[in-house]
Each structure stands twice: as C-alpha cells, then as structure tokens.
C-alpha cells in the first residue's frame, strides 16, 4: 500500500535565499507570521511539572507536584526598517505562489498599515480579499490607552477571480443571541465573519510548545480548511513553533517550514516528529 502520509520538510536558514532557490508557482497556500517589530525581546519560559510529595504545587485529588525550569526561548524582535526586511521576502512569496493560491500575512497594529500598502503594490489592490481580525482577551490591561487585544491577518488571492474557498468547510460558531433565531439555526451555529474570537495558546495547555508568540492551531485550522484542499502544498517561511505544519498535516497537505532559529527548528522537529533537512 502506498504511503499517503502528507510530506513535511523543515529547512533552517535565512529564508530569503531559500525562497529564491524555489521554483515558480510551487505552493497553493502561504501563511506567514513574521516578527512584529515590537522593539523588544520576545521570550517564554519553558517548564515541566513532575509528581513529587514535597513539590511546590497541589494538583488533582491533592497530589503534589514540583515545577522544573527548562530555561527559556527568546529572540530579538526589532528591525531598523521592517519594510526593507520584509519586501523582498513578499516578492518571492508572490513568485512561488500558484496562480490560484492565497497568501495569509499575520501581523499586528505596529506595521499592518505599511504592510497593507506594500502587499497592494506586490499583489495588486484587486487581489486584496480580506482583513481578518483575530481577537483574544488575555494578559495585562493598559491604564493609559485601549488595551491591544487583536492581531491582523491580511488575505491576498493571487488571482481574485480564481482561488480556493471551501465555504462548507467553515467551522460553525454559536450565535451571540440564540433566542433571536430559530432553534434549528441556533443548534447549527453560524459561519464566522472577518472577526475571529479565539483564545491564545493556553500557558498550561497541551498545545503549548514553549515557543514565544506561538499561534493557536484553531486559527490555522480555519485558514487551511477553507483555503486549502487535501494534497495541496503549504509554505510557512517564518515557521516559529510549527503550527502551520501541524495544521497542514491535519488537513492532508504537504508543507515546507523555514526558520533561522535553532530553538524554532528543535521545537518544530519535536512537535511534528520529523528531522530537519
């Protein structure tokens, strides 16, 4: 019997020369979550919990556990000119995207307006399909301004008249006022809009890899289920924690994941159970 397991490839290095080495029109979908140019070091401590009668915390049924520090993963998220950094990579993304393919560009409020103009120039304004807002409600609150609790995902279709959009593959969400619709509609739920309410990766959840800025697989599953078909080729050249790869494999797609960081490559390899290269 032929092996039908989706292929996943992990490549380490500067993504620009790797992208330049790829053939034209190689991928059906590209998702990237580049550094947000926040001007600070992104870091996340890694820990594990071990059962210990003399431990520092109490768990289920009163059992005692101790917390072991596994160190931290970090990277400097700052660029003197983010546009100079990202532009040639987006040009290559457009080149390696198939004619009917889509790009999903995940960014936050600091750079999104500049990136939107840049992508309009590269893809054409007619290829801009949606500004998706991923909203979450977690973390500290500002006392000097409205607390920033959303990211932006810009969707561009290379050909705005021919792209993948599997409407029936959308996950359904509850109505905010179920009493205002029929019982049948309330039970079925409604399709999402361009505002996606989804929690961040739980600090204590099974999904957590320990990688800073890890994105929840639920967000990537929604993108791939609607915009990719089983057997499609997916690319993420800021692969980070490997969430795109996990979602691609779940969807039955092949994927290429690129990152320069030793920590990211290790996290991805451990998460997907494959070797880099």
Helices and strands as residue ranges (DSSP letters): E 8-12, H 15-20, E 27-32, E 40-51, E 57-58, G 60-62, E 64-77, H 82-96, E 97-107, H 112-123, G 125-127, E 128-135, E 150-157, G 167-169, E 172-173, G 178-180, H 183-188, E 190-191, E 195-197, H 217-227, E 233-236, H 243-251, E 254-259, H 262-272
